[in-house]
Amino acid sequence: MTPDPIAMFEGEVVQVKTMADGSPRFAFGSDIRANQYLTPLANVKADMKAVMVIVYTLDDWEKLESD
């Protein structure tokens, strides 16, 4: 059984930068519909859990849903 995702929302990449150690950092933006995910995502950060992020373009995701 596949678990439900913590969050799934439309957004855009706001910032991409490289840290001093060479690791990438990404910032995403979304609209007010994503507010429901603020607490679950903050809990993931507070608990220092690792997460896997699967990203599709919206067009590709809509194609996957329609198939």
N, C-alpha and C positions, 0 to 999 in steps of 0.2 A: 504494500500500500504506500503510495506516494504521500508524504506529508504536505500540508498546506504551506505555501510560502509565507514568510514573515511579512513581506510587502511586495506589491506589484503595482506600479504606477507609471504613467507617462511622464517623461521629464526630458531635460536637456542637460548636456555637459556644460557646466558653468566654468570650470577651471581644471586644467591638467598641468601639473608641475612635477619636477624631479627634485627629490630631497637630497640632502648632502650625502647620504649613504647610497644614492643611486636608485632608491625605490620610488615608484610613482605614487602620486596622490591625485585623486579625482574628486571633484565636487559636482553634485547633480542638483538641478533645480526642478521644481514641479509646481503644480497649481494646488489650490486649497484642498482638492480631493485627497491628496496624499497626507493630510494632517493626521488621519487616523493611524498612520504608521509611525508617528514620531515617538510615542512611548515604547512600542516594541523595539524599534531600532536603537533608541537610547538605552534600553535595558541590555541589548546585545553589547553595546559599547561598554556600559558600566560593568558587565560581567566578564569583560575582556574575552568574549567568544570570537572565534573566527567564523566568517560566513563565506558562502560561495555566491557570487553575483552572476547571473546569467542575463546577458543583455542582447536584445534584438532591436533592429530598427523597427519602428512602429509598422511600417509597410510589411516587413518580413513576418512580424508577429501576426498581423492580420491575415497574411497568406497561410500561416501555420494553423490558425484558428479555423479558417474556412475549409481547409483540406480534411 
